[in-house]
Amino acid sequence: MRIEKSLRRSRERGRKSLIIYITAGDPDLKVTEELVYSIVEAGADVVEVGIPFSDPLADGPTIQQASQRALNRKVTIPKILSTVEKIGKKSSVPIALMTYYNPIFYYGLDRFVADSRAVGVDGLIVPDLPLEESKELRGITERFEIELIPFITPTSTPERIDAIAKVAQGFIYCVSVTGVTGTRENLSLDVAEMIRKIRPYTDIPLAIGFGISNAKQAKEMIKYTDAIIVGSAVVKIIENYQNDLSMLLGQVRSFVKFLKEAIQ
């Protein structure tokens, strides 16, 4: 259970953690591999690798477009898993796959989890899989020791928070806003209230995501939680510099470093 261990270890040392999301295969899988090394070098504690999907319900335009670019390049789950295996040979960073239920279902639940475990995947994030329908997949991930990471939103009831906290592994993904992913000018003050509501139920690490797009927001949000998750802002940099690899890696590295410094 490397993700939870990593985040707990940081918390025990009085440090905050940074989780960075990128879409696998955008602009291509070789660059994805290089990006992970740059992101880790810049201070990320966990990397979320998104599996592109044609109907990404929880994602805003930035990640939707990244998914489409990757799909246009014929990126597949076996190719992504092969890339994760290569990364694991050079880096010890914990990796979580983020995908929707549909691709897992079509690949085959057992096969998907077994193949993920075989290449060193540590966690799985499935935004469109509600707690009530997660039992089958959770049983398989527990068998293969992959952390199935749940979501809590600002509208989650105390009963729901309690039920989620009882089965949570890795960390709880605290959604800062209702809606889809994407950079935002202002983040809701409901976050502090949401974290306050969750804490009595569990001491598992809590990470805030959806909408954090700059160092100022990162610094503000980290006050309430153990980790922050940044995705769309990084994916936007990748989009802007996709035709210049050295600029791309340099810009992403600088941005991640800046975020890491802001949260410490």
N, C-alpha and C positions, 0 to 999 in steps of 0.2 A: 504494500500500500504506500507507494513512494510519494504520491502527491500529498496526501494528508501528513505523512511524516515530515516532508520538506517544509510545509507551511507551519506545522506545529513547532518544528525546530527553530524556524525564524522567529516565531512569536516568543518562544522561551528565551531567545537571545535579545528580545526587545526590538526586533527588526520587523519591518513591514514587507510584504511580498508583492511581486509584480507578475501578472499573468498576461501573456501577449498572444493574440489570435492572428493567424494568417490563413489564407485559403490555399490549399494544396493545388499546385499546378498553375498558379497565377504569378508570373507569366508562363513559367514551365516548371517541371519538377526538379530539374537541376538547380534552378534559382531558389526554389523552395528550400532545398537542402542547405544552400549557402546562406539563405536568410535566417534559418534556425541558428546556425553557428554565430552569425552576427548578433542576433537578438540575445543569445545566451551570453556572449562576450560583453554585451552592454549591460547585463545585470538582471535579465528575466529569470524568474525562479521556476516557472512552469510555462510550457508552450502548448497552446491549443492549435491543432491542425484541422482545418475545416475540410470536410469532404464535399466537393461541389455537388449541388442538387438543382434540378430544373425548377423546383417550386419551393424556395426557401422562405417559409411563412414568417419566421421570426426575424428575418434580416431586412434591413433597409436597402436603398438603391446601391450603395457602395459595395456591399458584400454580394448582393444579387448580381451586379455586373462582373465582379471578380469570379463568381461561380460560373457565369456564362462564358467568360474568357477561357477558363480552365476546361469547361466542357467542350468548347470549340476545338481545343487541342487534344481531345479524346483521352482525357484523364480518367482513369478507372480506379476502383478500390484496390485491386491487386498491385497496380503501379504505385499507388500512394503507400501501401503497406511496405512495398520494396524500398521506397524512399525512407520511410521511418526506420527500417532495419539498417540502412546505410548510416543514418544519423546516429543511431544507437552505438555504432562502432567507434564513433569519434567524440560523442558527447554523452554525458550522464544526466542531462536534463530530463525531468519527468515530462512525458508527453501525453496529452489527452486528445482523443479524436472527437471532433464535434460534427454531428451529422443528424439527419432526420430519420424517422423510423422506416420510411419507405425503402431507402437503399439497403438498410440492414435486413429488412424483411425479405427483399428480393434476393439478396446475397445468401440468406439463410442465417438465422440467429446464432445457432451453435457454431456454424462455420465462420461467421464474421468474428465472433468473440475469440474462438480458438486461433484463427489466423492473426488477429490483432495481438493476442498474448504472445504468439510465437515470434513476432518481430519486436517485442518489447514495449507495446503500448501499455500505459499505466492507468488511463482513465477514459471514460466515455461520457459524452454530454449529448443528450437527445432532447432538444427543446420542445418538440411536439409530442412527447410521450408523458401523459399525465400519470401521477402516482398510482391512480386506480388501475391503470393498464400496464404497469411496469413490472408486475410480479414475475412474469415468465423470463423476461430479459434479465431482471435482477438476479434471479436464481442462477442463470448461466454465468453472468459476470462474477458473481460471488464464487462460483466453482473455479473459475479461471483466475481469480484474484485480480480482477480489473475493477477499479472504483467507478460506480455509476453515480454521476454527480447530479443532484436534484436542483430544482429552481424554487425560489420563493419570491413572490411579487408583493408590491405594496398593498394589494387587495386580499392577500392570503389571510384566512381566519385563524384564530388561535388553535382551533381543532386541527386545521390542516397543517399548520406549522408543527404542531406536536407529532402528527402522523409522519410528516416528512423527516423531522429530526430523528425519529426512531430508526429510520433505515438509511440515513445519509452516510455517504462515504466520500473521502477525498476532501471536499469542502461543500458548503452550500452556496450556490450561485444566486446572489441576491440581485434581483432585477431592479435597477434604480428608477425606472419609469414604466408606465404601462405603454405598450406599443412595440415597435421594432427596433433593431439595432441602428446605430448611426450616430454621428457626432451631433452634439447639441450645445447651444449657447449657455443654457441654464439647466442645472440639475435640481430636481425636486428636494425640498427640505424634508419630504416624507421619509427619506433614507434613514435619518437618525432615528425616527420613530419606528421604522420597520426593524432595524437592528435591535433596538431596545425591546421590541416584542419577541424577537427570535431568541435572544440570549438566555432567558430563563430555561429554555427547553434543551439546550445543548452547548457543549464547549467545543464542538467541531469548528475548524476555521471557517470564517465567513468571508466571501469575496463579492465585491460590488462590480457589476458590469452593466452594459448598455448605456452609451452616451458619453463616457469619459473621453475627452478628445484633446486635452492639453494639460500641461504641468500644473497650472493653477487649479483646475478641477480635480486633478489627481491628489493634490495636497489637501484640498478641502474634504474629499470623500474618504481619504485614508484615516481621518480622525476617528471614524466610526467603526472601522473594520480591520480585518487582518491582511487583506489583499485587495488589489483592484485589478480589473480585467480591461484591457484596451484592445480593440479590434479594428473598427472602421477607420480610425485615424491612421493606423499603420497601413491598412489596405489601400487607403487613399494615396499615401506616399508611393506605394508599390505601383499603383496605376499611373501616377504622374511621371515616374522615372523608369517605366518598364522597358524602355528601349536603350537604357544606359546602365549596364550592370554595376559598374564601380560607383556611380553616383547613387544608384538605388541602394546598394548595401551600406554606403556611407551615410546616407540620409536616414535610413531606418535605424542604423546603429546609434547615431546622434540623438534621434528622437527618443529611443528606448532609454538611453543613458540619462537623458534629461528627465524623463518620467521617474526613473529609479532614484535619482538624486532628490527629486521633489518630495518623494514619499518617505524618505528617511529622516 
